[in-house]
Amino acid sequence: MKNILKKVQTETMYEVEFIGKIYSVVHLEDADSDSGCTSWEVYDDFGDVVNTKMESKIIEFVIENI
């Protein structure tokens, strides 16, 4: 039997200051670059999920600055 190790997903967490507030942004990305699967989650400083409109702006900011 052959032992195998395969990376399937990477999680990166960013601390973002955006319009005077601090957010945590989690970016999940599949290791298989052909799948193109990626997801983003944005949380405020209380750990609550940020509303969709603000979430999109914060994700856009992160993408432009990484």
Secondary structure, 3 states (H helix, E strand, C coil): CCCCCCCCEEEEEEEEEECCEEEEEEEEEECCCCCCCEEEEEECCCCCECCHHHHHHHHHHHHHHC
